[in-house]
Amino acid sequence: MNSPTPSQDPGSSRYLLRIPEVAKRLRVGRTTIYALLQQGAPLRLVHIGRAARIEASSVDEYIEQLAHIHPEDDQDGHVHPAA
C-alpha cells in the first residue's frame, strides 16, 4: 500500500497547494481564488521563488468558516436585519 502524496491527501496541514488545486477543492475557477486573496480571504499564501502556494490547512479552515455562515449573511459578509 502506497503512502499518500501531497496531491492525494490535500487535507494535511503541512501541505502546500497550487492555485489550481485550491480552485478544484473549492469548486471555483482560478480567477476566483485570486479574487478571494485580493479580498482578504483567510487563505495563507506562501511564495517559493515566483511560485504561489496556499497552505492546505488554511483551505480547510476557510471551508469550515463558510459552512458556519448563517443564511441571512450576505456573500460579502454583511449581516442583514431580519424582516
PDB file of N, CA, C and O in Angstrom:
ATOM      1  N   MET A   1       0.846  -1.191   0.000  1.00  0.00           N
ATOM      2  CA  MET A   1       0.000   0.000   0.000  1.00  0.00           C
ATOM      3  C   MET A   1       0.882   1.241   0.000  1.00  0.00           C
ATOM      4  O   MET A   1       1.767   1.380   0.844  1.00  0.00           O
ATOM      5  N   ASN A   2       0.642   2.131  -0.936  1.00  0.00           N
ATOM      6  CA  ASN A   2       1.444   3.342  -1.060  1.00  0.00           C
ATOM      7  C   ASN A   2       0.965   4.406  -0.089  1.00  0.00           C
ATOM      8  O   ASN A   2      -0.234   4.529   0.163  1.00  0.00           O
ATOM      9  N   SER A   3       1.898   5.175   0.457  1.00  0.00           N
ATOM     10  CA  SER A   3       1.503   6.295   1.305  1.00  0.00           C
ATOM     11  C   SER A   3       1.041   7.435   0.408  1.00  0.00           C
ATOM     12  O   SER A   3       1.554   7.609  -0.698  1.00  0.00           O
ATOM     13  N   PRO A   4       0.069   8.212   0.885  1.00  0.00           N
ATOM     14  CA  PRO A   4      -0.458   9.296   0.043  1.00  0.00           C
ATOM     15  C   PRO A   4       0.582  10.372  -0.212  1.00  0.00           C
ATOM     16  O   PRO A   4       1.384  10.701   0.662  1.00  0.00           O
ATOM     17  N   THR A   5       0.558  10.907  -1.404  1.00  0.00           N
ATOM     18  CA  THR A   5       1.413  12.034  -1.752  1.00  0.00           C
ATOM     19  C   THR A   5       0.636  13.300  -1.436  1.00  0.00           C
ATOM     20  O   THR A   5      -0.575  13.236  -1.228  1.00  0.00           O
ATOM     21  N   PRO A   6       1.300  14.447  -1.393  1.00  0.00           N
ATOM     22  CA  PRO A   6       0.589  15.696  -1.099  1.00  0.00           C
ATOM     23  C   PRO A   6      -0.621  15.931  -1.993  1.00  0.00           C
ATOM     24  O   PRO A   6      -1.641  16.438  -1.528  1.00  0.00           O
ATOM     25  N   SER A   7      -0.522  15.572  -3.267  1.00  0.00           N
ATOM     26  CA  SER A   7      -1.649  15.812  -4.165  1.00  0.00           C
ATOM     27  C   SER A   7      -2.793  14.843  -3.896  1.00  0.00           C
ATOM     28  O   SER A   7      -3.939  15.147  -4.228  1.00  0.00           O
ATOM     29  N   GLN A   8      -2.510  13.666  -3.293  1.00  0.00           N
ATOM     30  CA  GLN A   8      -3.559  12.713  -2.978  1.00  0.00           C
ATOM     31  C   GLN A   8      -4.200  13.005  -1.638  1.00  0.00           C
ATOM     32  O   GLN A   8      -5.342  12.606  -1.413  1.00  0.00           O
ATOM     33  N   ASP A   9      -3.503  13.691  -0.733  1.00  0.00           N
ATOM     34  CA  ASP A   9      -4.005  13.974   0.603  1.00  0.00           C
ATOM     35  C   ASP A   9      -3.870  15.463   0.902  1.00  0.00           C
ATOM     36  O   ASP A   9      -3.068  15.858   1.747  1.00  0.00           O
ATOM     37  N   PRO A  10      -4.667  16.301   0.198  1.00  0.00           N
ATOM     38  CA  PRO A  10      -4.513  17.747   0.372  1.00  0.00           C
ATOM     39  C   PRO A  10      -5.048  18.278   1.688  1.00  0.00           C
ATOM     40  O   PRO A  10      -4.895  19.468   1.963  1.00  0.00           O
ATOM     41  N   GLY A  11      -5.671  17.441   2.519  1.00  0.00           N
ATOM     42  CA  GLY A  11      -6.214  17.914   3.769  1.00  0.00           C
ATOM     43  C   GLY A  11      -5.184  18.030   4.877  1.00  0.00           C
ATOM     44  O   GLY A  11      -5.466  18.612   5.924  1.00  0.00           O
ATOM     45  N   SER A  12      -4.011  17.490   4.666  1.00  0.00           N
ATOM     46  CA  SER A  12      -2.993  17.547   5.703  1.00  0.00           C
ATOM     47  C   SER A  12      -2.502  18.970   5.880  1.00  0.00           C
ATOM     48  O   SER A  12      -2.314  19.699   4.906  1.00  0.00           O
ATOM     49  N   SER A  13      -2.294  19.360   7.128  1.00  0.00           N
ATOM     50  CA  SER A  13      -1.966  20.747   7.431  1.00  0.00           C
ATOM     51  C   SER A  13      -0.572  21.159   6.970  1.00  0.00           C
ATOM     52  O   SER A  13      -0.295  22.356   6.894  1.00  0.00           O
ATOM     53  N   ARG A  14       0.291  20.240   6.668  1.00  0.00           N
ATOM     54  CA  ARG A  14       1.658  20.587   6.301  1.00  0.00           C
ATOM     55  C   ARG A  14       1.863  20.658   4.789  1.00  0.00           C
ATOM     56  O   ARG A  14       2.994  20.824   4.334  1.00  0.00           O
ATOM     57  N   TYR A  15       0.823  20.538   4.023  1.00  0.00           N
ATOM     58  CA  TYR A  15       0.966  20.558   2.574  1.00  0.00           C
ATOM     59  C   TYR A  15       0.671  21.943   2.002  1.00  0.00           C
ATOM     60  O   TYR A  15      -0.146  22.697   2.530  1.00  0.00           O
ATOM     61  N   LEU A  16       1.350  22.243   0.930  1.00  0.00           N
ATOM     62  CA  LEU A  16       1.091  23.462   0.176  1.00  0.00           C
ATOM     63  C   LEU A  16       0.416  23.072  -1.124  1.00  0.00           C
ATOM     64  O   LEU A  16       0.818  22.113  -1.784  1.00  0.00           O
ATOM     65  N   LEU A  17      -0.599  23.813  -1.480  1.00  0.00           N
ATOM     66  CA  LEU A  17      -1.355  23.525  -2.689  1.00  0.00           C
ATOM     67  C   LEU A  17      -1.137  24.611  -3.726  1.00  0.00           C
ATOM     68  O   LEU A  17      -0.968  25.784  -3.392  1.00  0.00           O
ATOM     69  N   ARG A  18      -1.143  24.204  -4.993  1.00  0.00           N
ATOM     70  CA  ARG A  18      -1.090  25.169  -6.084  1.00  0.00           C
ATOM     71  C   ARG A  18      -2.469  25.806  -6.223  1.00  0.00           C
ATOM     72  O   ARG A  18      -3.470  25.246  -5.778  1.00  0.00           O
ATOM     73  N   ILE A  19      -2.508  26.960  -6.833  1.00  0.00           N
ATOM     74  CA  ILE A  19      -3.767  27.694  -7.025  1.00  0.00           C
ATOM     75  C   ILE A  19      -4.822  26.820  -7.722  1.00  0.00           C
ATOM     76  O   ILE A  19      -5.967  26.799  -7.272  1.00  0.00           O
ATOM     77  N   PRO A  20      -4.482  26.100  -8.800  1.00  0.00           N
ATOM     78  CA  PRO A  20      -5.499  25.252  -9.441  1.00  0.00           C
ATOM     79  C   PRO A  20      -6.025  24.147  -8.516  1.00  0.00           C
ATOM     80  O   PRO A  20      -7.186  23.753  -8.623  1.00  0.00           O
ATOM     81  N   GLU A  21      -5.179  23.646  -7.613  1.00  0.00           N
ATOM     82  CA  GLU A  21      -5.622  22.629  -6.664  1.00  0.00           C
ATOM     83  C   GLU A  21      -6.617  23.211  -5.659  1.00  0.00           C
ATOM     84  O   GLU A  21      -7.596  22.559  -5.295  1.00  0.00           O
ATOM     85  N   VAL A  22      -6.359  24.431  -5.218  1.00  0.00           N
ATOM     86  CA  VAL A  22      -7.271  25.110  -4.297  1.00  0.00           C
ATOM     87  C   VAL A  22      -8.598  25.371  -5.015  1.00  0.00           C
ATOM     88  O   VAL A  22      -9.672  25.160  -4.451  1.00  0.00           O
ATOM     89  N   ALA A  23      -8.509  25.829  -6.255  1.00  0.00           N
ATOM     90  CA  ALA A  23      -9.722  26.089  -7.035  1.00  0.00           C
ATOM     91  C   ALA A  23     -10.548  24.813  -7.188  1.00  0.00           C
ATOM     92  O   ALA A  23     -11.774  24.850  -7.089  1.00  0.00           O
ATOM     93  N   LYS A  24      -9.896  23.714  -7.424  1.00  0.00           N
ATOM     94  CA  LYS A  24     -10.596  22.435  -7.578  1.00  0.00           C
ATOM     95  C   LYS A  24     -11.270  22.030  -6.268  1.00  0.00           C
ATOM     96  O   LYS A  24     -12.406  21.555  -6.281  1.00  0.00           O
ATOM     97  N   ARG A  25     -10.586  22.211  -5.143  1.00  0.00           N
ATOM     98  CA  ARG A  25     -11.172  21.855  -3.841  1.00  0.00           C
ATOM     99  C   ARG A  25     -12.384  22.704  -3.521  1.00  0.00           C
ATOM    100  O   ARG A  25     -13.354  22.208  -2.948  1.00  0.00           O
ATOM    101  N   LEU A  26     -12.342  23.985  -3.884  1.00  0.00           N
ATOM    102  CA  LEU A  26     -13.460  24.887  -3.608  1.00  0.00           C
ATOM    103  C   LEU A  26     -14.492  24.880  -4.727  1.00  0.00           C
ATOM    104  O   LEU A  26     -15.552  25.495  -4.607  1.00  0.00           O
ATOM    105  N   ARG A  27     -14.179  24.183  -5.813  1.00  0.00           N
ATOM    106  CA  ARG A  27     -15.047  24.100  -6.990  1.00  0.00           C
ATOM    107  C   ARG A  27     -15.357  25.484  -7.579  1.00  0.00           C
ATOM    108  O   ARG A  27     -16.503  25.822  -7.875  1.00  0.00           O
ATOM    109  N   VAL A  28     -14.294  26.255  -7.731  1.00  0.00           N
ATOM    110  CA  VAL A  28     -14.383  27.569  -8.361  1.00  0.00           C
ATOM    111  C   VAL A  28     -13.228  27.686  -9.350  1.00  0.00           C
ATOM    112  O   VAL A  28     -12.383  26.793  -9.426  1.00  0.00           O
ATOM    113  N   GLY A  29     -13.187  28.759 -10.090  1.00  0.00           N
ATOM    114  CA  GLY A  29     -12.107  28.980 -11.036  1.00  0.00           C
ATOM    115  C   GLY A  29     -10.886  29.618 -10.377  1.00  0.00           C
ATOM    116  O   GLY A  29     -10.961  30.137  -9.263  1.00  0.00           O
ATOM    117  N   ARG A  30      -9.770  29.568 -11.086  1.00  0.00           N
ATOM    118  CA  ARG A  30      -8.531  30.180 -10.579  1.00  0.00           C
ATOM    119  C   ARG A  30      -8.707  31.672 -10.325  1.00  0.00           C
ATOM    120  O   ARG A  30      -8.203  32.208  -9.339  1.00  0.00           O
ATOM    121  N   THR A  31      -9.425  32.335 -11.222  1.00  0.00           N
ATOM    122  CA  THR A  31      -9.639  33.766 -11.079  1.00  0.00           C
ATOM    123  C   THR A  31     -10.350  34.072  -9.759  1.00  0.00           C
ATOM    124  O   THR A  31     -10.058  35.079  -9.114  1.00  0.00           O
ATOM    125  N   THR A  32     -11.275  33.212  -9.361  1.00  0.00           N
ATOM    126  CA  THR A  32     -11.987  33.403  -8.096  1.00  0.00           C
ATOM    127  C   THR A  32     -11.028  33.283  -6.919  1.00  0.00           C
ATOM    128  O   THR A  32     -11.156  34.024  -5.944  1.00  0.00           O
ATOM    129  N   ILE A  33     -10.075  32.366  -6.992  1.00  0.00           N
ATOM    130  CA  ILE A  33      -9.088  32.216  -5.917  1.00  0.00           C
ATOM    131  C   ILE A  33      -8.265  33.495  -5.795  1.00  0.00           C
ATOM    132  O   ILE A  33      -8.052  33.997  -4.691  1.00  0.00           O
ATOM    133  N   TYR A  34      -7.807  34.017  -6.920  1.00  0.00           N
ATOM    134  CA  TYR A  34      -7.043  35.267  -6.889  1.00  0.00           C
ATOM    135  C   TYR A  34      -7.891  36.407  -6.331  1.00  0.00           C
ATOM    136  O   TYR A  34      -7.387  37.241  -5.579  1.00  0.00           O
ATOM    137  N   ALA A  35      -9.177  36.450  -6.693  1.00  0.00           N
ATOM    138  CA  ALA A  35     -10.069  37.491  -6.172  1.00  0.00           C
ATOM    139  C   ALA A  35     -10.257  37.334  -4.665  1.00  0.00           C
ATOM    140  O   ALA A  35     -10.255  38.326  -3.935  1.00  0.00           O
ATOM    141  N   LEU A  36     -10.417  36.105  -4.196  1.00  0.00           N
ATOM    142  CA  LEU A  36     -10.548  35.854  -2.760  1.00  0.00           C
ATOM    143  C   LEU A  36      -9.303  36.330  -2.013  1.00  0.00           C
ATOM    144  O   LEU A  36      -9.407  36.926  -0.941  1.00  0.00           O
ATOM    145  N   LEU A  37      -8.140  36.068  -2.575  1.00  0.00           N
ATOM    146  CA  LEU A  37      -6.893  36.509  -1.948  1.00  0.00           C
ATOM    147  C   LEU A  37      -6.837  38.038  -1.894  1.00  0.00           C
ATOM    148  O   LEU A  37      -6.407  38.606  -0.890  1.00  0.00           O
ATOM    149  N   GLN A  38      -7.270  38.706  -2.969  1.00  0.00           N
ATOM    150  CA  GLN A  38      -7.282  40.173  -3.004  1.00  0.00           C
ATOM    151  C   GLN A  38      -8.267  40.747  -1.992  1.00  0.00           C
ATOM    152  O   GLN A  38      -8.041  41.824  -1.440  1.00  0.00           O
ATOM    153  N   GLN A  39      -9.372  40.018  -1.747  1.00  0.00           N
ATOM    154  CA  GLN A  39     -10.406  40.477  -0.818  1.00  0.00           C
ATOM    155  C   GLN A  39     -10.060  40.159   0.632  1.00  0.00           C
ATOM    156  O   GLN A  39     -10.794  40.539   1.544  1.00  0.00           O
ATOM    157  N   GLY A  40      -8.949  39.469   0.846  1.00  0.00           N
ATOM    158  CA  GLY A  40      -8.531  39.182   2.210  1.00  0.00           C
ATOM    159  C   GLY A  40      -9.053  37.884   2.786  1.00  0.00           C
ATOM    160  O   GLY A  40      -9.098  37.729   4.006  1.00  0.00           O
ATOM    161  N   ALA A  41      -9.451  36.944   1.936  1.00  0.00           N
ATOM    162  CA  ALA A  41      -9.896  35.639   2.441  1.00  0.00           C
ATOM    163  C   ALA A  41      -8.760  35.030   3.268  1.00  0.00           C
ATOM    164  O   ALA A  41      -7.587  35.236   2.958  1.00  0.00           O
ATOM    165  N   PRO A  42      -9.108  34.283   4.314  1.00  0.00           N
ATOM    166  CA  PRO A  42      -8.072  33.746   5.205  1.00  0.00           C
ATOM    167  C   PRO A  42      -7.328  32.538   4.630  1.00  0.00           C
ATOM    168  O   PRO A  42      -7.158  31.520   5.300  1.00  0.00           O
ATOM    169  N   LEU A  43      -6.897  32.671   3.400  1.00  0.00           N
ATOM    170  CA  LEU A  43      -6.080  31.637   2.762  1.00  0.00           C
ATOM    171  C   LEU A  43      -4.627  32.078   2.893  1.00  0.00           C
ATOM    172  O   LEU A  43      -4.241  33.127   2.378  1.00  0.00           O
ATOM    173  N   ARG A  44      -3.821  31.269   3.585  1.00  0.00           N
ATOM    174  CA  ARG A  44      -2.425  31.647   3.829  1.00  0.00           C
ATOM    175  C   ARG A  44      -1.580  31.363   2.591  1.00  0.00           C
ATOM    176  O   ARG A  44      -1.354  30.216   2.205  1.00  0.00           O
ATOM    177  N   LEU A  45      -1.126  32.455   1.989  1.00  0.00           N
ATOM    178  CA  LEU A  45      -0.344  32.404   0.765  1.00  0.00           C
ATOM    179  C   LEU A  45       1.139  32.353   1.091  1.00  0.00           C
ATOM    180  O   LEU A  45       1.633  33.114   1.923  1.00  0.00           O
ATOM    181  N   VAL A  46       1.846  31.441   0.418  1.00  0.00           N
ATOM    182  CA  VAL A  46       3.286  31.279   0.601  1.00  0.00           C
ATOM    183  C   VAL A  46       3.933  31.398  -0.771  1.00  0.00           C
ATOM    184  O   VAL A  46       3.438  30.829  -1.744  1.00  0.00           O
ATOM    185  N   HIS A  47       5.027  32.128  -0.851  1.00  0.00           N
ATOM    186  CA  HIS A  47       5.768  32.225  -2.111  1.00  0.00           C
ATOM    187  C   HIS A  47       7.052  31.426  -1.992  1.00  0.00           C
ATOM    188  O   HIS A  47       7.803  31.561  -1.026  1.00  0.00           O
ATOM    189  N   ILE A  48       7.288  30.597  -2.989  1.00  0.00           N
ATOM    190  CA  ILE A  48       8.540  29.859  -3.108  1.00  0.00           C
ATOM    191  C   ILE A  48       9.126  30.309  -4.440  1.00  0.00           C
ATOM    192  O   ILE A  48       8.720  29.843  -5.505  1.00  0.00           O
ATOM    193  N   GLY A  49      10.074  31.210  -4.359  1.00  0.00           N
ATOM    194  CA  GLY A  49      10.543  31.844  -5.591  1.00  0.00           C
ATOM    195  C   GLY A  49       9.390  32.644  -6.172  1.00  0.00           C
ATOM    196  O   GLY A  49       8.797  33.482  -5.492  1.00  0.00           O
ATOM    197  N   ARG A  50       9.079  32.382  -7.424  1.00  0.00           N
ATOM    198  CA  ARG A  50       7.952  33.065  -8.070  1.00  0.00           C
ATOM    199  C   ARG A  50       6.656  32.273  -7.942  1.00  0.00           C
ATOM    200  O   ARG A  50       5.588  32.761  -8.314  1.00  0.00           O
ATOM    201  N   ALA A  51       6.745  31.061  -7.422  1.00  0.00           N
ATOM    202  CA  ALA A  51       5.570  30.196  -7.315  1.00  0.00           C
ATOM    203  C   ALA A  51       4.733  30.569  -6.090  1.00  0.00           C
ATOM    204  O   ALA A  51       5.266  30.795  -5.004  1.00  0.00           O
ATOM    205  N   ALA A  52       3.434  30.629  -6.282  1.00  0.00           N
ATOM    206  CA  ALA A  52       2.496  30.910  -5.187  1.00  0.00           C
ATOM    207  C   ALA A  52       1.856  29.603  -4.751  1.00  0.00           C
ATOM    208  O   ALA A  52       1.390  28.821  -5.579  1.00  0.00           O
ATOM    209  N   ARG A  53       1.838  29.374  -3.448  1.00  0.00           N
ATOM    210  CA  ARG A  53       1.212  28.192  -2.872  1.00  0.00           C
ATOM    211  C   ARG A  53       0.333  28.634  -1.721  1.00  0.00           C
ATOM    212  O   ARG A  53       0.562  29.683  -1.121  1.00  0.00           O
ATOM    213  N   ILE A  54      -0.677  27.827  -1.415  1.00  0.00           N
ATOM    214  CA  ILE A  54      -1.572  28.108  -0.301  1.00  0.00           C
ATOM    215  C   ILE A  54      -1.528  26.918   0.648  1.00  0.00           C
ATOM    216  O   ILE A  54      -1.592  25.765   0.222  1.00  0.00           O
ATOM    217  N   GLU A  55      -1.416  27.215   1.945  1.00  0.00           N
ATOM    218  CA  GLU A  55      -1.382  26.161   2.943  1.00  0.00           C
ATOM    219  C   GLU A  55      -2.707  25.408   2.935  1.00  0.00           C
ATOM    220  O   GLU A  55      -3.772  26.020   3.002  1.00  0.00           O
ATOM    221  N   ALA A  56      -2.641  24.081   2.852  1.00  0.00           N
ATOM    222  CA  ALA A  56      -3.839  23.247   2.799  1.00  0.00           C
ATOM    223  C   ALA A  56      -4.704  23.446   4.031  1.00  0.00           C
ATOM    224  O   ALA A  56      -5.931  23.440   3.934  1.00  0.00           O
ATOM    225  N   SER A  57      -4.076  23.624   5.199  1.00  0.00           N
ATOM    226  CA  SER A  57      -4.855  23.800   6.421  1.00  0.00           C
ATOM    227  C   SER A  57      -5.703  25.064   6.359  1.00  0.00           C
ATOM    228  O   SER A  57      -6.802  25.098   6.913  1.00  0.00           O
ATOM    229  N   SER A  58      -5.205  26.108   5.691  1.00  0.00           N
ATOM    230  CA  SER A  58      -5.987  27.346   5.601  1.00  0.00           C
ATOM    231  C   SER A  58      -7.192  27.159   4.676  1.00  0.00           C
ATOM    232  O   SER A  58      -8.220  27.811   4.860  1.00  0.00           O
ATOM    233  N   VAL A  59      -7.072  26.277   3.689  1.00  0.00           N
ATOM    234  CA  VAL A  59      -8.211  25.971   2.819  1.00  0.00           C
ATOM    235  C   VAL A  59      -9.284  25.250   3.634  1.00  0.00           C
ATOM    236  O   VAL A  59     -10.469  25.565   3.531  1.00  0.00           O
ATOM    237  N   ASP A  60      -8.856  24.276   4.446  1.00  0.00           N
ATOM    238  CA  ASP A  60      -9.802  23.554   5.304  1.00  0.00           C
ATOM    239  C   ASP A  60     -10.495  24.502   6.275  1.00  0.00           C
ATOM    240  O   ASP A  60     -11.704  24.408   6.483  1.00  0.00           O
ATOM    241  N   GLU A  61      -9.724  25.420   6.872  1.00  0.00           N
ATOM    242  CA  GLU A  61     -10.295  26.389   7.804  1.00  0.00           C
ATOM    243  C   GLU A  61     -11.295  27.307   7.099  1.00  0.00           C
ATOM    244  O   GLU A  61     -12.335  27.648   7.662  1.00  0.00           O
ATOM    245  N   TYR A  62     -10.980  27.699   5.879  1.00  0.00           N
ATOM    246  CA  TYR A  62     -11.874  28.563   5.107  1.00  0.00           C
ATOM    247  C   TYR A  62     -13.181  27.837   4.790  1.00  0.00           C
ATOM    248  O   TYR A  62     -14.255  28.434   4.868  1.00  0.00           O
ATOM    249  N   ILE A  63     -13.097  26.559   4.434  1.00  0.00           N
ATOM    250  CA  ILE A  63     -14.292  25.763   4.160  1.00  0.00           C
ATOM    251  C   ILE A  63     -15.149  25.680   5.420  1.00  0.00           C
ATOM    252  O   ILE A  63     -16.369  25.832   5.351  1.00  0.00           O
ATOM    253  N   GLU A  64     -14.522  25.443   6.568  1.00  0.00           N
ATOM    254  CA  GLU A  64     -15.258  25.393   7.837  1.00  0.00           C
ATOM    255  C   GLU A  64     -15.941  26.726   8.114  1.00  0.00           C
ATOM    256  O   GLU A  64     -17.094  26.766   8.543  1.00  0.00           O
ATOM    257  N   GLN A  65     -15.221  27.812   7.865  1.00  0.00           N
ATOM    258  CA  GLN A  65     -15.784  29.148   8.080  1.00  0.00           C
ATOM    259  C   GLN A  65     -17.002  29.359   7.186  1.00  0.00           C
ATOM    260  O   GLN A  65     -18.016  29.893   7.638  1.00  0.00           O
ATOM    261  N   LEU A  66     -16.914  28.948   5.932  1.00  0.00           N
ATOM    262  CA  LEU A  66     -18.034  29.091   5.009  1.00  0.00           C
ATOM    263  C   LEU A  66     -19.220  28.243   5.452  1.00  0.00           C
ATOM    264  O   LEU A  66     -20.370  28.646   5.284  1.00  0.00           O
ATOM    265  N   ALA A  67     -18.945  27.078   6.013  1.00  0.00           N
ATOM    266  CA  ALA A  67     -20.006  26.175   6.450  1.00  0.00           C
ATOM    267  C   ALA A  67     -20.791  26.747   7.624  1.00  0.00           C
ATOM    268  O   ALA A  67     -21.929  26.342   7.861  1.00  0.00           O
ATOM    269  N   HIS A  68     -20.198  27.681   8.360  1.00  0.00           N
ATOM    270  CA  HIS A  68     -20.851  28.246   9.526  1.00  0.00           C
ATOM    271  C   HIS A  68     -21.481  29.612   9.271  1.00  0.00           C
ATOM    272  O   HIS A  68     -21.930  30.267  10.211  1.00  0.00           O
ATOM    273  N   ILE A  69     -21.521  30.046   8.024  1.00  0.00           N
ATOM    274  CA  ILE A  69     -22.165  31.319   7.692  1.00  0.00           C
ATOM    275  C   ILE A  69     -23.668  31.107   7.729  1.00  0.00           C
ATOM    276  O   ILE A  69     -24.181  30.156   7.139  1.00  0.00           O
ATOM    277  N   HIS A  70     -24.378  31.995   8.424  1.00  0.00           N
ATOM    278  CA  HIS A  70     -25.826  31.904   8.538  1.00  0.00           C
ATOM    279  C   HIS A  70     -26.489  32.301   7.224  1.00  0.00           C
ATOM    280  O   HIS A  70     -25.966  33.144   6.495  1.00  0.00           O
ATOM    281  N   PRO A  71     -27.628  31.704   6.920  1.00  0.00           N
ATOM    282  CA  PRO A  71     -28.305  32.019   5.646  1.00  0.00           C
ATOM    283  C   PRO A  71     -28.615  33.507   5.482  1.00  0.00           C
ATOM    284  O   PRO A  71     -28.644  34.010   4.359  1.00  0.00           O
ATOM    285  N   GLU A  72     -28.848  34.216   6.593  1.00  0.00           N
ATOM    286  CA  GLU A  72     -29.156  35.644   6.462  1.00  0.00           C
ATOM    287  C   GLU A  72     -27.912  36.483   6.190  1.00  0.00           C
ATOM    288  O   GLU A  72     -28.023  37.669   5.880  1.00  0.00           O
ATOM    289  N   ASP A  73     -26.722  35.875   6.303  1.00  0.00           N
ATOM    290  CA  ASP A  73     -25.494  36.593   5.973  1.00  0.00           C
ATOM    291  C   ASP A  73     -25.356  36.675   4.461  1.00  0.00           C
ATOM    292  O   ASP A  73     -25.605  35.705   3.745  1.00  0.00           O
ATOM    293  N   ASP A  74     -24.961  37.828   3.996  1.00  0.00           N
ATOM    294  CA  ASP A  74     -24.752  38.038   2.566  1.00  0.00           C
ATOM    295  C   ASP A  74     -23.404  37.446   2.165  1.00  0.00           C
ATOM    296  O   ASP A  74     -22.572  37.176   3.030  1.00  0.00           O
ATOM    297  N   GLN A  75     -23.177  37.241   0.886  1.00  0.00           N
ATOM    298  CA  GLN A  75     -21.908  36.715   0.387  1.00  0.00           C
ATOM    299  C   GLN A  75     -20.735  37.608   0.734  1.00  0.00           C
ATOM    300  O   GLN A  75     -19.606  37.129   0.850  1.00  0.00           O
ATOM    301  N   ASP A  76     -20.983  38.899   0.902  1.00  0.00           N
ATOM    302  CA  ASP A  76     -19.887  39.816   1.202  1.00  0.00           C
ATOM    303  C   ASP A  76     -19.612  39.909   2.698  1.00  0.00           C
ATOM    304  O   ASP A  76     -18.787  40.711   3.133  1.00  0.00           O
ATOM    305  N   GLY A  77     -20.315  39.074   3.495  1.00  0.00           N
ATOM    306  CA  GLY A  77     -20.052  39.038   4.919  1.00  0.00           C
ATOM    307  C   GLY A  77     -20.892  39.980   5.753  1.00  0.00           C
ATOM    308  O   GLY A  77     -20.752  40.015   6.976  1.00  0.00           O
ATOM    309  N   HIS A  78     -21.763  40.744   5.113  1.00  0.00           N
ATOM    310  CA  HIS A  78     -22.615  41.664   5.846  1.00  0.00           C
ATOM    311  C   HIS A  78     -23.858  40.940   6.346  1.00  0.00           C
ATOM    312  O   HIS A  78     -24.465  40.158   5.615  1.00  0.00           O
ATOM    313  N   VAL A  79     -24.228  41.200   7.577  1.00  0.00           N
ATOM    314  CA  VAL A  79     -25.432  40.623   8.150  1.00  0.00           C
ATOM    315  C   VAL A  79     -26.583  41.584   7.903  1.00  0.00           C
ATOM    316  O   VAL A  79     -26.496  42.776   8.198  1.00  0.00           O
ATOM    317  N   HIS A  80     -27.664  41.040   7.353  1.00  0.00           N
ATOM    318  CA  HIS A  80     -28.828  41.862   7.077  1.00  0.00           C
ATOM    319  C   HIS A  80     -29.869  41.639   8.170  1.00  0.00           C
ATOM    320  O   HIS A  80     -30.081  40.502   8.590  1.00  0.00           O
ATOM    321  N   PRO A  81     -30.519  42.701   8.636  1.00  0.00           N
ATOM    322  CA  PRO A  81     -31.527  42.552   9.683  1.00  0.00           C
ATOM    323  C   PRO A  81     -32.708  41.714   9.224  1.00  0.00           C
ATOM    324  O   PRO A  81     -33.080  41.736   8.050  1.00  0.00           O
ATOM    325  N   ALA A  82     -33.294  40.977  10.155  1.00  0.00           N
ATOM    326  CA  ALA A  82     -34.465  40.153   9.815  1.00  0.00           C
ATOM    327  C   ALA A  82     -35.649  41.070   9.498  1.00  0.00           C
ATOM    328  O   ALA A  82     -35.810  42.138  10.089  1.00  0.00           O
ATOM    329  N   ALA A  83     -36.460  40.626   8.559  1.00  0.00           N
ATOM    330  CA  ALA A  83     -37.615  41.448   8.151  1.00  0.00           C
ATOM    331  C   ALA A  83     -38.760  41.295   9.095  1.00  0.00           C
ATOM    332  O   ALA A  83     -39.807  41.913   8.902  1.00  0.00           O
TER     333      ALA A  83
END
